[in-house]
Amino acid sequence: MVNDKTKPVGRKIPTLIFLFFLLGAGFVHAEMVMDHTGRKVQVPHDPQRVVSLAPSITEIVYSLNSQQRLVGATQYSDYPAEAGELPSVGSYVYLDLEKIVSLKPDLCIAIKDGNPLSIIRRLEEMGIAVYAVNPRDLDSVMQTITDIGTILGAEQRAGEVVSDMDQRMAAVSKKVDSVSDRPGVFFQIGVDPIVSAGSNTFINELIQKAGGRNLAGGHPGYPRYSVEDVLALAPEVIIVTSMDRQKVFDRVLQQWRQWEDLPAVAEDRIHLVNSNLYDRPSPRLIRGLEELVRLIHPQLFDPEGDSAR
């Protein structure tokens, strides 16, 4: 999983270590904390130069109004729009070690699912603190927001963000509790091959909270399906997500509309959604939940667009 770029960088580590401390990086006041992976980390007090190692972490830092601390972020950190102007440190899977070090961070915030452990260890060898989070569901996403808020001195704002998420989830639950049917939902990721989201994903949790049945929920991870497999499932709702957006969606519509007896086709319930609202462990998952309940249970909303909130 490590970027090929990191191989020659590895031979430069002694030089990078020297330069890093020569430039005065590091921290004087620090606190030993336990991160989400069970590692003990010396986290600097009031970190001023933070590098985000995943797009979701970048979103969380912005939601905490702490973006002034960010000096770098990974590729695809595109929300909010101004995050795209931050210096890039590679993708969250293929981190650019030399670029990270050149930014002289006093703290990197990592994510367990994706960031290569070898790079994290190299950063720590250079005296750069790395705090790792491990959001697996909505509850742990909110805990992640709380903990990052504590580290960045934004406890009050973190509490506000988490409270807003809680209230919006409760509003969705109240609406969903009023319905007895749970339509079968097939969440399609991409076109060729057809991939869906299984039981241990954010998407599965969102579908369930939105009052649907995830037809791929019997499988872990991201199972693959043939067209025949999907037809046998007879989904009442098909949700499509793709990086290519409209171009791919048009292809998917053409593919499914030839099967006129498919419930989702017969009821014209095939929808395109923004993937970042469903698979990034950030506060925007709640927007995905609110969108999903509208798509699964449109009868719960009046024509004027009464919100799930």
C-alpha positions in Angstrom: 0.0 0.0 0.0 3.0 2.3 0.4 3.6 4.8 -2.4 6.6 3.9 -4.6 7.8 7.5 -4.0 8.5 6.6 -0.4 11.2 4.0 -1.3 13.9 6.5 -2.2 12.6 8.8 0.5 13.3 6.1 3.1 17.1 6.3 2.3 16.9 10.0 3.1 15.5 9.6 6.5 18.7 10.7 8.5 18.9 13.9 6.4 15.1 14.5 6.9 15.4 14.0 10.6 18.3 16.5 10.8 16.5 19.1 8.7 13.3 18.6 10.7 14.9 19.4 14.0 17.2 22.0 12.6 14.1 23.9 11.5 12.9 23.9 15.1 10.0 21.6 14.7 8.7 19.4 17.5 6.9 20.5 20.6 7.7 21.5 24.2 4.4 21.0 25.9 2.7 17.7 25.2 0.3 15.3 26.7 0.3 11.5 26.5 -3.1 10.4 25.1 -4.5 7.1 23.8 -5.6 7.3 20.1 -8.4 5.2 18.6 -6.0 2.4 17.7 -4.8 1.9 21.3 -1.5 3.7 20.7 0.0 6.1 23.2 0.8 9.4 21.5 2.5 12.5 22.8 0.1 15.1 21.4 1.4 18.7 21.5 -0.6 21.2 23.4 -2.4 23.7 21.1 -0.9 22.3 17.8 -0.5 25.1 15.2 0.7 23.1 12.2 -1.6 20.2 11.4 -1.5 17.8 8.5 -4.7 15.9 7.7 -4.1 12.4 6.3 -7.6 11.8 4.9 -10.3 13.9 3.3 -12.8 13.1 6.1 -10.4 14.4 8.7 -10.0 17.6 6.6 -13.8 18.0 6.7 -13.9 17.5 10.4 -11.2 20.1 11.1 -13.2 22.6 8.9 -16.4 21.7 10.7 -14.6 22.6 14.0 -13.7 26.1 12.5 -10.0 25.1 13.0 -8.9 25.2 9.4 -6.3 27.9 10.2 -4.2 25.1 11.8 -4.1 23.1 8.6 -0.9 23.3 6.6 -1.5 20.3 4.4 -4.0 17.6 3.4 -4.4 14.6 1.3 -5.6 14.4 -2.3 -9.4 14.7 -2.7 -9.7 16.9 0.3 -12.3 18.9 -1.6 -14.9 20.0 0.9 -15.3 22.8 1.6 -14.0 24.1 -1.7 -11.2 26.1 -0.1 -9.7 22.9 1.3 -8.6 22.1 -2.2 -6.1 24.9 -2.0 -4.1 23.2 0.8 -0.7 21.7 -0.1 -1.2 18.1 -1.1 0.6 15.3 0.7 -0.4 12.5 -1.7 -3.5 10.3 -1.4 -4.4 8.9 2.0 -3.2 5.5 0.8 0.0 6.7 -0.9 1.3 9.4 1.4 4.3 11.5 0.3 6.6 11.4 3.3 9.0 14.0 2.1 6.2 16.5 1.4 4.7 15.9 4.9 8.0 16.6 6.6 8.7 19.7 4.5 5.5 21.2 5.9 7.0 21.0 9.4 3.9 19.8 11.2 3.7 19.5 14.9 0.8 17.0 14.5 -0.6 14.7 11.8 -4.1 13.3 12.2 -4.3 9.8 10.6 -7.0 7.3 9.9 -6.6 3.6 10.6 -8.5 2.5 7.5 -6.2 3.5 4.7 -3.1 5.3 5.9 -0.1 2.9 5.6 1.4 2.0 9.0 4.9 2.1 7.6 4.6 5.8 6.8 3.1 6.5 10.2 6.0 4.8 11.9 8.5 6.8 9.9 6.8 10.1 10.9 7.0 9.1 14.5 10.7 8.2 14.2 11.2 11.8 13.1 9.5 13.1 16.2 6.2 14.1 14.5 3.2 13.2 16.6 0.6 11.1 14.7 -2.9 10.8 16.3 -5.0 8.1 14.6 -8.7 7.8 14.5 -10.9 4.8 13.6 -14.5 5.8 12.8 -16.5 2.7 11.9 -20.1 3.9 12.4 -22.0 7.1 13.1 -21.4 6.9 16.9 -17.7 6.5 16.4 -17.7 9.4 13.8 -19.2 11.6 16.5 -16.6 10.4 19.0 -13.9 11.2 16.4 -15.2 14.7 16.1 -15.2 15.1 19.9 -11.7 13.8 20.3 -10.2 15.9 17.4 -12.0 18.9 18.9 -10.3 18.2 22.2 -6.9 18.0 20.6 -7.4 21.2 18.7 -8.9 23.2 21.6 -12.3 23.3 19.9 -14.3 21.4 22.5 -17.2 23.8 22.4 -17.6 23.7 18.7 -17.2 19.9 18.6 -20.0 19.7 21.1 -22.2 21.8 18.8 -21.4 19.7 15.8 -22.2 16.5 17.6 -25.4 17.9 19.1 -26.6 19.0 15.7 -25.9 15.5 14.3 -27.7 13.9 17.2 -30.8 16.1 16.8 -31.0 15.5 13.1 -30.7 11.7 13.5 -33.4 11.8 16.1 -35.7 13.8 13.7 -35.1 11.1 11.0 -35.8 8.3 13.5 -39.1 10.0 14.5 -40.2 10.1 10.8 -39.1 6.6 10.1 -40.9 5.2 13.2 -44.2 6.3 11.6 -43.9 3.8 8.7 -44.2 0.1 8.7 -42.7 -0.9 5.3 -39.0 -1.0 4.7 -38.4 -1.0 1.0 -35.5 -3.2 -0.4 -32.6 -0.9 -1.4 -29.8 -1.8 -3.7 -26.9 0.7 -3.4 -24.9 0.5 -6.5 -21.3 1.7 -6.5 -20.0 2.0 -10.1 -21.1 0.2 -13.1 -18.6 -2.4 -14.3 -18.4 -4.4 -12.2 -21.6 -3.8 -10.1 -20.5 -3.4 -6.5 -22.7 -2.7 -3.5 -22.1 -2.0 0.2 -22.4 -4.8 2.7 -23.1 -5.1 6.4 -20.1 -3.4 8.0 -20.3 -0.1 6.0 -21.5 3.4 6.7 -23.9 2.9 3.8 -25.6 -0.1 5.4 -26.1 1.9 8.6 -27.6 4.8 6.7 -30.0 2.6 4.8 -31.2 1.0 8.0 -31.6 4.3 9.8 -33.5 5.7 6.8 -36.1 3.0 7.0 -34.8 0.7 4.2 -33.5 -2.9 3.9 -30.0 -3.1 2.5 -30.3 -6.0 0.0 -26.5 -6.4 0.2 -26.5 -6.4 4.0 -26.0 -10.2 4.2 -22.4 -9.7 3.0 -19.4 -8.0 4.6 -17.5 -5.3 2.8 -18.3 -4.4 -0.8 -19.7 -7.5 -2.6 -19.9 -7.8 -6.4 -23.1 -8.6 -8.3 -24.1 -9.7 -11.7 -27.1 -8.2 -13.4 -28.9 -11.5 -12.8 -28.1 -11.3 -9.1 -29.6 -7.8 -8.8 -32.7 -8.9 -10.8 -33.2 -11.8 -8.4 -33.1 -9.3 -5.5 -35.9 -7.3 -7.0 -34.9 -4.0 -5.4 -37.7 -1.4 -4.9 -35.1 1.4 -4.8 -31.8 1.6 -6.6 -29.3 4.2 -5.4 -26.3 4.9 -7.7 -23.1 6.6 -6.8 -20.1 7.2 -9.1 -17.2 9.6 -9.3 -18.2 10.3 -12.9 -21.7 11.4 -11.8 -24.1 12.1 -14.7 -22.3 10.3 -17.5 -22.2 7.0 -15.6 -25.7 7.5 -14.2 -27.1 7.7 -17.8 -25.5 4.4 -18.5 -26.9 2.8 -15.4 -30.4 4.1 -16.3 -30.2 2.6 -19.7 -29.0 -0.7 -18.3 -31.8 -1.1 -15.7 -34.7 0.4 -17.7 -34.7 -2.5 -20.1 -36.0 -4.6 -17.2 -39.4 -3.1 -17.0 -40.7 -5.6 -14.4 -38.0 -4.6 -11.9 -39.8 -2.8 -9.1 -37.4 0.1 -9.0 -37.8 0.6 -12.7 -41.6 0.2 -12.7 -41.9 2.9 -10.0 -39.1 5.1 -11.4 -37.1 4.9 -8.3 -33.5 4.9 -9.5 -31.5 7.8 -8.0 -28.0 9.3 -8.3 -26.3 10.5 -5.1 -23.0 12.1 -4.1 -20.8 9.3 -2.8 -19.0 11.6 -0.4 -22.2 11.9 1.7 -22.3 8.2 2.2 -18.8 6.8 2.6 -16.7 9.7 4.2 -16.8 9.5 8.0 -17.5 13.2 8.5 -20.4 15.3 9.7 -21.8 15.2 6.2 -23.0 11.6 6.8 -26.1 13.2 8.3 -26.8 15.0 5.1 -26.6 11.6 3.4 -29.0 10.1 5.9 -31.5 13.0 5.4 -31.3 12.6 1.6 -31.7 8.8 1.8 -34.9 8.9 3.9 -36.4 11.2 1.3 -35.5 8.8 -1.5 -36.7 5.7 0.4 -39.8 7.2 2.0 -40.8 10.2 -0.2 -44.4 10.0 1.2 -43.1 11.4 4.5 -42.5 14.8 3.0 -44.9 17.4 1.8 -44.6 19.0 -1.7 -43.1 22.2 -0.1 -40.1 20.2 1.0 -40.6 19.7 4.7 -37.2 18.7 6.0 -36.4 15.5 7.9 -35.1 17.8 10.6 
